[in-house]
Amino acid sequence: MTRLTGRALRLTVFVGENDTWHHKPLYSEIVHRAHAAGLAGASVFRGVEGFGASSLIHTSRLLSLSEDLPVAVVIVDTEPRVRAFLPQLDELVTEGLVTLDDCEVILPQSRLRSTGGTPTTSREDTPGETDAKGKRSL
């Protein structure tokens, strides 16, 4: 099994919790498209407070403003794969913020111990193995 290690690109998409795409949460559509594109992984994080271009502060502490909390979708993969995914975001994200950051993917020490101290190889830009449900292995 090949795992993504070494240099990578982190894509972060900041949107509102209530943003939708065809009556479906926008963050969910981004995750499903990232999965369909074969990206290594995506996670959604719900913010407890924040503001964007509107300068209106959304917070979970005030009942009246807790309906549209900030959401961050974080995707990490190789630079070519992430950049190939960007055109899909052009279609989906009409408001919000998209950022790209260089990052380094490392294995936890416990995982290195389980492989006898042998780091796994870097993932190539070719499709990887998929399980019975069609999910890619990292």
DSSP file (Angstrom, degrees, kcal/mol; ACC not computed):
  #  RESIDUE AA STRUCTURE BP1 BP2  ACC     N-H-->O    O-->H-N    N-H-->O    O-->H-N    TCO  KAPPA ALPHA  PHI   PSI    X-CA   Y-CA   Z-CA
    1    1 A M              0   0    0      0, 0.0     2,-0.4     0, 0.0   120,-0.2   0.000 360.0 360.0 360.0 133.2    0.0    0.0    0.0
    2    2 A T        -     0   0    0    118,-0.1     2,-0.3   135,-0.1   127,-0.1  -0.809 360.0-164.0 -98.4 134.0    1.4    3.4   -1.0
    3    3 A R        -     0   0    0    118,-0.8     2,-0.7    -2,-0.4   120,-0.2  -0.865  26.8-108.5-116.5 151.4    0.9    6.4    1.4
    4    4 A L        +     0   0    0    134,-1.6     2,-0.3    -2,-0.3   118,-0.1  -0.692  53.6 153.2 -77.1 116.1    1.2   10.1    0.7
    5    5 A T        +     0   0    0     -2,-0.7   118,-0.3     2,-0.1     2,-0.2  -0.941  37.5  25.3-137.9 161.7    4.4   11.3    2.5
    6    6 A G  E    S+A  105   0A   0     99,-2.7    99,-3.2    -2,-0.3     2,-0.0  -0.539 104.9  12.8  88.0-152.8    6.8   14.2    1.9
    7    7 A R  E    S+A  104   0A   0     97,-0.2     2,-0.3    -2,-0.2    97,-0.2  -0.328  72.2 154.7 -66.0 138.2    5.9   17.4    0.0
    8    8 A A  E     -A  103   0A   0     95,-2.6    95,-2.4    70,-0.1     2,-0.4  -0.904  39.1-114.2-150.8 176.1    2.3   18.1   -0.6
    9    9 A L  E     -AB 102  77A   0     68,-3.3    68,-1.7    -2,-0.3     2,-0.6  -0.984  20.0-149.8-122.8 131.4   -0.2   20.9   -1.1
   10   10 A R  E     -AB 101  76A   0     91,-3.5    91,-2.2    -2,-0.4     2,-0.5  -0.893   9.1-163.6-103.4 123.9   -2.9   21.8    1.3
   11   11 A L  E     -AB 100  75A   0     64,-3.3    64,-2.9    -2,-0.6     2,-0.5  -0.921   6.6-172.0-105.1 125.2   -6.1   23.3   -0.1
   12   12 A T  E     -AB  99  74A   0     87,-2.5    87,-2.8    -2,-0.5     2,-0.5  -0.982   5.2-167.5-122.6 127.9   -8.4   25.1    2.3
   13   13 A V  E     -AB  98  73A   0     60,-2.6    60,-2.7    -2,-0.5     2,-0.6  -0.963   5.5-160.3-116.4 119.3  -11.8   26.3    1.3
   14   14 A F  E     +AB  97  72A   0     83,-3.4    83,-2.0    -2,-0.5     2,-0.3  -0.887  27.4 148.1-101.9 119.9  -13.6   28.6    3.8
   15   15 A V  E     - B   0  71A   0     56,-2.6    56,-2.9    -2,-0.6     2,-0.3  -0.823  48.1 -88.5-137.4 176.4  -17.4   28.8    3.3
   16   16 A G  E >   - B   0  70A   0     -2,-0.3     3,-1.6    54,-0.2    11,-0.2  -0.660  31.7-122.4 -89.6 149.5  -20.5   29.4    5.4
   17   17 A E  T 3  S+     0   0    0     52,-2.5    10,-0.1    -2,-0.3    51,-0.1   0.808 113.0  49.7 -59.1 -31.2  -22.3   26.4    7.0
   18   18 A N  T 3  S+     0   0    0     51,-0.2    -1,-0.3     7,-0.1     2,-0.1   0.452  80.4 118.9 -90.5  -1.0  -25.5   27.4    5.1
   19   19 A D    <   -     0   0    0     -3,-1.6     7,-2.9     6,-0.1     8,-0.4  -0.447  48.0-166.6 -65.9 136.7  -23.9   27.7    1.7
   20   20 A T  E     -D   25   0B   0      5,-0.3     2,-0.4     6,-0.1    -2,-0.1  -0.852  27.2-156.4-128.3 161.2  -25.5   25.2   -0.7
   21   21 A W  E >  S-D   24   0B   0      3,-2.9     3,-0.9    -2,-0.3    71,-0.0  -0.941  88.9 -21.4-134.1 110.2  -25.0   23.6   -4.1
   22   22 A H  T 3  S-     0   0    0     -2,-0.4    -1,-0.0     1,-0.2     0, 0.0   0.928 128.1 -50.0  51.2  51.8  -28.2   22.3   -5.7
   23   23 A H  T 3  S+     0   0    0      1,-0.2    -1,-0.2     0, 0.0    -3,-0.0   0.637 120.6 105.9  66.2  18.2  -29.9   22.1   -2.3
   24   24 A K  E <  S-D   21   0B   0     -3,-0.9    -3,-2.9     2,-0.0    -1,-0.2  -0.947  85.9 -89.0-123.4 145.0  -27.0   20.2   -0.7
   25   25 A P  E  >  -D   20   0B   0      0, 0.0     4,-1.9     0, 0.0     3,-0.3  -0.300  33.2-136.2 -54.7 132.8  -24.4   21.6    1.7
   26   26 A L  H  > S+     0   0    0     -7,-2.9     4,-2.3     1,-0.2     5,-0.2   0.890 103.2  55.7 -59.4 -41.7  -21.6   23.1   -0.3
   27   27 A Y  H  > S+     0   0    0     -8,-0.4     4,-2.0   -11,-0.2    -1,-0.2   0.878 107.4  50.3 -60.8 -36.3  -18.9   21.6    2.0
   28   28 A S  H  > S+     0   0    0     -3,-0.3     4,-2.6     2,-0.2    -1,-0.2   0.896 108.5  51.5 -67.9 -40.6  -20.4   18.2    1.4
   29   29 A E  H  X S+     0   0    0     -4,-1.9     4,-2.3     2,-0.2    -2,-0.2   0.894 109.3  50.8 -62.9 -40.1  -20.3   18.7   -2.4
   30   30 A I  H  X S+     0   0    0     -4,-2.3     4,-2.4     2,-0.2    -2,-0.2   0.933 111.3  47.7 -63.4 -45.3  -16.7   19.7   -2.2
   31   31 A V  H  X S+     0   0    0     -4,-2.0     4,-2.3     1,-0.2    -2,-0.2   0.925 112.6  48.5 -61.8 -45.3  -15.8   16.6   -0.2
   32   32 A H  H  X S+     0   0    0     -4,-2.6     4,-2.4     1,-0.2    -1,-0.2   0.877 112.5  48.1 -65.5 -37.4  -17.7   14.3   -2.5
   33   33 A R  H  X S+     0   0    0     -4,-2.3     4,-1.9     2,-0.2    -1,-0.2   0.883 110.2  52.1 -69.6 -36.9  -16.0   15.8   -5.6
   34   34 A A  H  <>S+     0   0    0     -4,-2.4     5,-2.3     2,-0.2     4,-0.3   0.910 111.4  47.8 -63.2 -41.0  -12.6   15.5   -4.0
   35   35 A H  H ><5S+     0   0    0     -4,-2.3     3,-1.5     1,-0.2    -2,-0.2   0.929 111.3  49.5 -63.7 -46.0  -13.3   11.9   -3.3
   36   36 A A  H 3<5S+     0   0    0     -4,-2.4    -1,-0.2     1,-0.3    -2,-0.2   0.816 107.2  56.2 -63.9 -29.9  -14.5   11.3   -6.9
   37   37 A A  T 3<5S-     0   0    0     -4,-1.9    -1,-0.3    -5,-0.1    -2,-0.2   0.535 116.4-116.7 -79.3  -5.7  -11.3   13.0   -8.2
   38   38 A G  T < 5 +     0   0    0     -3,-1.5    -3,-0.2    -4,-0.3    90,-0.2   0.715  53.3 166.5  80.3  20.9   -9.2   10.5   -6.2
   39   39 A L      < -     0   0    0     -5,-2.3    97,-0.2     1,-0.1    -1,-0.2  -0.326  46.3-113.7 -69.3 157.0   -7.6   13.0   -3.9
   40   40 A A  S    S-     0   0    0     36,-0.2     2,-0.3     1,-0.2    37,-0.1   0.812  80.3 -29.5 -65.2 -33.8   -5.8   11.6   -0.9
   41   41 A G        -     0   0    0     35,-0.5    35,-1.3    -7,-0.0     2,-0.3  -0.935  47.3-161.6-178.9 154.3   -8.2   13.0    1.8
   42   42 A A  E     -C   75   0A   0     -2,-0.3     2,-0.3    33,-0.2    33,-0.2  -0.992   9.2-174.8-146.4 142.5  -10.6   15.8    2.8
   43   43 A S  E     -C   74   0A   0     31,-2.2    31,-3.0    -2,-0.3     2,-0.5  -0.980  15.7-141.7-137.0 150.0  -11.9   16.9    6.1
   44   44 A V  E     -C   73   0A   0     -2,-0.3     2,-0.4    29,-0.2    29,-0.2  -0.946  14.3-167.7-114.4 132.1  -14.5   19.5    7.2
   45   45 A F  E     -C   72   0A   0     27,-2.9    27,-2.9    -2,-0.5     2,-0.5  -0.979  11.8-145.2-121.9 128.1  -14.1   21.6   10.3
   46   46 A R  E     -C   71   0A   0     -2,-0.4    25,-0.2    25,-0.2     2,-0.1  -0.806  17.7-139.1 -94.9 126.7  -16.9   23.7   11.7
   47   47 A G        -     0   0    0     23,-3.6     3,-0.1    -2,-0.5    22,-0.0  -0.448   7.9-150.1 -81.4 156.4  -15.8   27.0   13.3
   48   48 A V  S    S+     0   0    0      1,-0.3    12,-2.5    -2,-0.1    13,-0.3   0.603  81.4   3.1 -97.8 -16.3  -17.2   28.4   16.5
   49   49 A E  E    S+E   59   0C   0     10,-0.2    -1,-0.3    11,-0.1     2,-0.3  -0.954  74.4 123.3-165.6 147.4  -16.8   32.0   15.5
   50   50 A G  E     -E   58   0C   0      8,-2.2     8,-3.3    -2,-0.3     2,-0.3  -0.953  31.3-138.2 173.6 172.1  -15.6   34.1   12.5
   51   51 A F        -     0   0    0     -2,-0.3     6,-0.1     6,-0.2     2,-0.1  -0.978  14.9-177.1-147.3 158.6  -16.3   36.7    9.9
   52   52 A G    >   -     0   0    0      4,-0.4     3,-1.8    -2,-0.3    -2,-0.0  -0.276  60.0 -36.3-130.1-144.2  -15.7   37.2    6.2
   53   53 A A  T 3  S+     0   0    0      1,-0.3    -2,-0.0    -2,-0.1    42,-0.0   0.780 129.9  59.7 -59.5 -29.4  -16.2   39.8    3.6
   54   54 A S  T 3  S-     0   0    0      2,-0.1    -1,-0.3     1,-0.1     3,-0.1   0.672  97.7-138.8 -73.1 -15.5  -19.5   40.9    5.1
   55   55 A S    <   +     0   0    0     -3,-1.8     2,-0.5     1,-0.3    -2,-0.1   0.542  58.0 136.0  64.3   9.7  -17.7   41.8    8.4
   56   56 A L        -     0   0    0      1,-0.0     2,-0.5     2,-0.0    -4,-0.4  -0.774  55.1-131.5 -85.7 124.6  -20.6   40.3   10.2
   57   57 A I        -     0   0    0     -2,-0.5     2,-0.5    -6,-0.1    -6,-0.2  -0.663  18.5-161.2 -81.2 124.7  -19.4   38.1   13.1
   58   58 A H  E     +E   50   0C   0     -8,-3.3    -8,-2.2    -2,-0.5     2,-0.3  -0.903  19.0 168.9-103.1 131.5  -21.0   34.7   13.2
   59   59 A T  E     -E   49   0C   0     -2,-0.5     3,-0.5     3,-0.3   -10,-0.2  -0.990  44.0-136.7-144.4 150.1  -20.7   32.9   16.6
   60   60 A S  S    S+     0   0    0    -12,-2.5     6,-0.1    -2,-0.3   -11,-0.1   0.559 100.4  71.2 -79.8  -7.8  -22.1   29.9   18.3
   61   61 A R  S    S+     0   0    0    -13,-0.3     2,-0.6     1,-0.1    -1,-0.2   0.753  91.2  59.9 -81.4 -24.4  -22.5   31.9   21.5
   62   62 A L  S >> S-     0   0    0     -3,-0.5     3,-1.1     1,-0.1     4,-0.6  -0.921  73.5-150.1-108.9 120.0  -25.4   34.1   20.1
   63   63 A L  G >4 S+     0   0    0     -2,-0.6     3,-0.9     1,-0.3    -1,-0.1   0.854  94.0  55.6 -55.6 -39.7  -28.4   32.2   19.1
   64   64 A S  G 34 S+     0   0    0      1,-0.2    -1,-0.3     2,-0.1     3,-0.3   0.767 115.5  36.2 -69.8 -24.8  -29.5   34.6   16.4
   65   65 A L  G X4 S+     0   0    0     -3,-1.1     3,-0.7    -6,-0.2    -1,-0.2   0.326  91.6  91.0-108.4   7.2  -26.1   34.5   14.6
   66   66 A S  T <<  +     0   0    0     -3,-0.9     3,-0.5    -4,-0.6    -1,-0.1   0.397  65.1  84.0 -86.2   5.9  -25.4   30.8   15.0
   67   67 A E  T 3  S+     0   0    0     -3,-0.3    -1,-0.2     1,-0.2     2,-0.1   0.740  94.6  36.5 -82.1 -21.4  -27.1   29.7   11.8
   68   68 A D  S <  S+     0   0    0     -3,-0.7    -1,-0.2   -51,-0.1     3,-0.1  -0.464  76.9 170.8-131.3  62.9  -24.2   30.3    9.4
   69   69 A L        -     0   0    0     -3,-0.5   -52,-2.5   -53,-0.1   -51,-0.2  -0.304  42.6 -91.7 -70.4 155.7  -21.0   29.4   11.2
   70   70 A P  E     -B   16   0A   0      0, 0.0   -23,-3.6     0, 0.0     2,-0.4  -0.396  40.7-164.4 -68.7 145.9  -17.8   29.3    9.2
   71   71 A V  E     -BC  15  46A   0    -56,-2.9   -56,-2.6   -25,-0.2     2,-0.5  -0.995   5.0-158.8-131.3 136.6  -16.7   25.9    7.7
   72   72 A A  E     -BC  14  45A   0    -27,-2.9   -27,-2.9    -2,-0.4     2,-0.6  -0.974   1.6-160.8-117.8 126.8  -13.3   25.0    6.5
   73   73 A V  E     -BC  13  44A   0    -60,-2.7   -60,-2.6    -2,-0.5     2,-0.5  -0.935  13.7-164.4-103.0 121.6  -12.8   22.1    4.0
   74   74 A V  E     +BC  12  43A   0    -31,-3.0   -31,-2.2    -2,-0.6     2,-0.4  -0.932   9.5 179.4-114.4 126.6   -9.2   20.9    4.1
   75   75 A I  E     -BC  11  42A   0    -64,-2.9   -64,-3.3    -2,-0.5     2,-0.4  -0.985   5.1-169.6-126.4 133.7   -7.8   18.7    1.3
   76   76 A V  E     +B   10   0A   0    -35,-1.3   -35,-0.5    -2,-0.4     2,-0.3  -0.991  27.8 118.2-127.4 130.8   -4.2   17.5    1.1
   77   77 A D  E     -B    9   0A   0    -68,-1.7   -68,-3.3    -2,-0.4   -38,-0.1  -0.923  66.4 -49.9-165.3-173.9   -2.5   15.8   -1.8
   78   78 A T     >  -     0   0    0     -2,-0.3     4,-2.3   -70,-0.2     5,-0.2  -0.326  57.3-110.0 -67.4 155.8    0.3   16.2   -4.3
   79   79 A E  H  > S+     0   0    0      1,-0.2     4,-2.7     2,-0.2     5,-0.3   0.905 115.6  51.3 -57.6 -46.1    0.5   19.6   -6.0
   80   80 A P  H  > S+     0   0    0      0, 0.0     4,-1.8     0, 0.0    -1,-0.2   0.903 112.0  47.2 -60.7 -38.8   -0.5   18.4   -9.5
   81   81 A R  H  > S+     0   0    0      2,-0.2     4,-0.9     1,-0.2    -2,-0.2   0.912 113.9  46.4 -68.8 -41.9   -3.5   16.6   -8.1
   82   82 A V  H >X S+     0   0    0     -4,-2.3     4,-0.9     1,-0.2     3,-0.8   0.934 112.9  49.4 -66.0 -45.2   -4.7   19.6   -6.0
   83   83 A R  H 3< S+     0   0    0     -4,-2.7     3,-0.5     1,-0.3    -1,-0.2   0.851 106.9  55.9 -63.7 -33.4   -4.1   22.0   -8.9
   84   84 A A  H 3< S+     0   0    0     -4,-1.8    -1,-0.3    -5,-0.3     4,-0.2   0.758 106.1  53.1 -68.1 -23.3   -6.1   19.7  -11.2
   85   85 A F  H XX S+     0   0    0     -4,-0.9     3,-1.4    -3,-0.8     4,-0.9   0.695  85.4  86.1 -83.0 -21.3   -9.0   19.9   -8.8
   86   86 A L  H >X S+     0   0    0     -4,-0.9     4,-1.6    -3,-0.5     3,-0.7   0.819  78.1  62.7 -55.3 -38.9   -9.1   23.8   -8.7
   87   87 A P  H 3> S+     0   0    0      0, 0.0     4,-1.1     0, 0.0    -1,-0.3   0.838  99.3  56.7 -58.4 -30.2  -11.4   24.2  -11.8
   88   88 A Q  H <> S+     0   0    0     -3,-1.4     4,-1.5     1,-0.2    -2,-0.2   0.868 104.3  52.4 -66.8 -34.5  -14.1   22.3   -9.9
   89   89 A L  H <X S+     0   0    0     -4,-0.9     4,-3.1    -3,-0.7    -1,-0.2   0.846 100.5  61.6 -69.5 -32.6  -13.9   24.9   -7.1
   90   90 A D  H  < S+     0   0    0     -4,-1.6    -1,-0.2     1,-0.2    -2,-0.2   0.879 108.4  44.4 -57.9 -36.7  -14.3   27.7   -9.6
   91   91 A E  H  < S+     0   0    0     -4,-1.1    -1,-0.2    -3,-0.1    -2,-0.2   0.863 122.7  35.5 -73.3 -37.4  -17.7   26.2  -10.4
   92   92 A L  H  < S+     0   0    0     -4,-1.5     2,-0.9     1,-0.2    -2,-0.2   0.883 103.9  65.4 -88.7 -42.7  -18.7   25.6   -6.8
   93   93 A V     <  +     0   0    0     -4,-3.1    -1,-0.2     1,-0.2     3,-0.1  -0.743  42.4 153.5 -97.3 104.2  -17.4   28.5   -4.7
   94   94 A T  S    S+     0   0    0     -2,-0.9     2,-0.3     1,-0.3    -1,-0.2   0.699  76.1  25.5 -98.2 -25.3  -18.9   31.8   -5.6
   95   95 A E  S    S+     0   0    0      2,-0.1     2,-0.3   -79,-0.0    -1,-0.3  -0.966  99.2  52.6-132.8 151.2  -18.4   33.3   -2.1
   96   96 A G  S    S-     0   0    0     -2,-0.3     2,-0.4   -81,-0.1   -81,-0.2  -0.840  80.0 -72.2 123.1-162.7  -15.8   32.4    0.4
   97   97 A L  E     -A   14   0A   0    -83,-2.0   -83,-3.4    -2,-0.3     2,-0.5  -1.000  28.2-163.1-141.4 136.6  -12.0   32.0    0.4
   98   98 A V  E     -A   13   0A   0     -2,-0.4     2,-0.3   -85,-0.2   -85,-0.2  -0.987  15.2-178.4-121.9 127.1   -9.7   29.4   -1.1
   99   99 A T  E     -A   12   0A   0    -87,-2.8   -87,-2.5    -2,-0.5     2,-0.4  -0.918  14.6-155.0-125.3 153.3   -6.1   29.1    0.0
  100  100 A L  E     +A   11   0A   0     -2,-0.3     2,-0.4   -89,-0.2   -89,-0.2  -0.991  15.2 178.7-124.6 134.5   -3.2   26.9   -1.0
  101  101 A D  E     -A   10   0A   0    -91,-2.2   -91,-3.5    -2,-0.4     2,-0.2  -0.999  29.0-123.5-136.1 136.4   -0.3   26.1    1.3
  102  102 A D  E     +A    9   0A   0     -2,-0.4     2,-0.3   -93,-0.2   -93,-0.2  -0.552  43.0 168.8 -68.8 142.5    2.8   24.0    0.9
  103  103 A C  E     -A    8   0A   0    -95,-2.4   -95,-2.6    -2,-0.2     2,-0.4  -0.936  32.5-126.1-147.9 171.2    3.0   21.3    3.5
  104  104 A E  E     -A    7   0A   0     -2,-0.3     2,-0.5   -97,-0.2   -97,-0.2  -0.992  18.0-145.9-124.9 127.1    4.9   18.2    4.5
  105  105 A V  E     +A    6   0A   0    -99,-3.2   -99,-2.7    -2,-0.4     2,-0.3  -0.809  24.4 177.4 -94.7 126.9    3.1   15.0    5.2
  106  106 A I        -     0   0    0     -2,-0.5  -102,-0.1  -101,-0.2    -2,-0.0  -0.868  27.2-118.8-125.8 160.2    4.8   12.8    7.9
  107  107 A L        -     0   0    0     -2,-0.3     5,-0.1     1,-0.1  -102,-0.0  -0.780  34.6-107.5 -95.3 141.4    3.9    9.5    9.5
  108  108 A P    >>  -     0   0    0      0, 0.0     4,-1.7     0, 0.0     3,-0.8  -0.341  31.1-114.3 -60.6 150.1    3.4    9.4   13.3
  109  109 A Q  H 3> S+     0   0    0      1,-0.3     4,-2.4     2,-0.2     5,-0.2   0.842 116.2  59.8 -56.9 -34.6    6.3    7.6   15.1
  110  110 A S  H 3> S+     0   0    0      1,-0.2     4,-1.7     2,-0.2    -1,-0.3   0.871 104.7  49.1 -63.6 -35.2    3.9    4.8   16.1
  111  111 A R  H <> S+     0   0    0     -3,-0.8     4,-0.9     2,-0.2    -1,-0.2   0.869 109.1  52.3 -72.1 -35.7    3.2    4.1   12.4
  112  112 A L  H ><>S+     0   0    0     -4,-1.7     5,-3.8     1,-0.2     3,-0.6   0.908 109.0  50.9 -63.8 -40.4    7.0    4.0   11.7
  113  113 A R  H ><5S+     0   0    0     -4,-2.4     3,-1.6     1,-0.2    -2,-0.2   0.884 105.9  55.6 -63.3 -37.1    7.4    1.5   14.6
  114  114 A S  H 3<5S+     0   0    0     -4,-1.7    -1,-0.2     1,-0.3    -2,-0.2   0.708 108.3  48.1 -70.9 -17.5    4.7   -0.7   13.1
  115  115 A T  T X<5S-     0   0    0     -4,-0.9     3,-0.9    -3,-0.6    -1,-0.3   0.198 124.4-102.5-103.2  15.2    6.6   -0.8    9.8
  116  116 A G  T < 5S-     0   0    0     -3,-1.6    -3,-0.2     1,-0.2    -2,-0.1   0.764  74.9 -58.3  72.8  24.3    9.9   -1.7   11.5
  117  117 A G  T 3 <S+     0   0    0     -5,-3.8    -1,-0.2     1,-0.3    -4,-0.2   0.495 104.0 133.0  83.8   2.7   11.1    1.9   11.1
  118  118 A T    <   -     0   0    0     -3,-0.9    -1,-0.3    -6,-0.4     2,-0.1  -0.790  52.1-138.5 -91.7 115.3   10.8    1.8    7.4
  119  119 A P        -     0   0    0      0, 0.0     2,-0.1     0, 0.0  -114,-0.0  -0.392  23.7-113.0 -67.9 149.3    9.0    4.9    6.0
  120  120 A T        -     0   0    0      1,-0.1  -118,-0.1    -2,-0.1     2,-0.1  -0.384  37.1 -95.7 -78.3 162.5    6.5    4.2    3.3
  121  121 A T        -     0   0    0   -120,-0.2  -118,-0.8     1,-0.1    -1,-0.1  -0.360  41.3 -97.3 -78.1 157.6    7.1    5.4   -0.3
  122  122 A S        -     0   0    0   -118,-0.1     2,-0.3  -120,-0.1  -118,-0.2  -0.432  42.1-108.6 -70.8 147.9    5.8    8.7   -1.6
  123  123 A R        -     0   0    0   -118,-0.3    -1,-0.1  -120,-0.2     2,-0.1  -0.583  30.5-138.8 -78.6 137.1    2.6    8.5   -3.7
  124  124 A E        -     0   0    0     -2,-0.3   -46,-0.1     2,-0.1    -1,-0.1  -0.325  28.4-100.9 -85.5 174.6    2.9    9.0   -7.4
  125  125 A D  S    S+     0   0    0     -2,-0.1    -1,-0.1     2,-0.1    -2,-0.0   0.031  93.5  98.3 -87.4  27.5    0.5   11.0   -9.5
  126  126 A T  S    S-     0   0    0      1,-0.1    -2,-0.1     0, 0.0     0, 0.0  -0.829  90.4 -84.2-109.8 154.2   -1.1    7.9  -10.7
  127  127 A P        -     0   0    0      0, 0.0    -1,-0.1     0, 0.0     3,-0.1  -0.242  49.0-145.0 -57.3 142.9   -4.3    6.4   -9.3
  128  128 A G        -     0   0    0      1,-0.2     2,-0.1   -90,-0.2    10,-0.1  -0.191  32.9 -60.1 -97.2-168.7   -3.8    4.3   -6.2
  129  129 A E        -     0   0    0   -127,-0.1     8,-2.2     8,-0.1     2,-0.3  -0.427  48.7-155.8 -73.1 147.2   -5.5    1.2   -4.9
  130  130 A T  B     -F  136   0D   0      6,-0.2     6,-0.2    -2,-0.1     2,-0.1  -0.937   8.0-133.2-123.5 150.7   -9.2    1.3   -4.1
  131  131 A D    >   -     0   0    0      4,-2.2     3,-1.9    -2,-0.3     6,-0.0  -0.180  44.5 -80.1 -88.9-171.5  -11.2   -0.8   -1.7
  132  132 A A  T 3  S+     0   0    0      1,-0.3    -1,-0.1     2,-0.1    -2,-0.0   0.765 132.0  51.6 -63.2 -26.3  -14.5   -2.5   -2.3
  133  133 A K  T 3  S-     0   0    0      2,-0.1    -1,-0.3     3,-0.0     3,-0.1   0.422 120.6-107.4 -89.7   1.2  -16.3    0.7   -1.7
  134  134 A G  S <  S+     0   0    0     -3,-1.9     2,-0.3     1,-0.3    -2,-0.1   0.576  70.4 145.6  85.3   9.9  -14.2    2.6   -4.2
  135  135 A K        -     0   0    0      1,-0.1    -4,-2.2   -97,-0.0    -1,-0.3  -0.638  47.7-123.3 -84.1 137.9  -12.2    4.5   -1.5
  136  136 A R  B     -F  130   0D   0     -2,-0.3     2,-0.3    -6,-0.2    -6,-0.2  -0.501  19.5-123.6 -77.4 144.9   -8.6    5.3   -2.3
  137  137 A S              0   0    0     -8,-2.2    -9,-0.1    -2,-0.2    -8,-0.1  -0.636 360.0 360.0 -83.0 148.3   -5.9    4.1    0.1
  138  138 A L              0   0    0     -2,-0.3  -134,-1.6  -135,-0.1    -1,-0.1   0.473 360.0 360.0 -80.6 360.0   -3.6    6.8    1.4
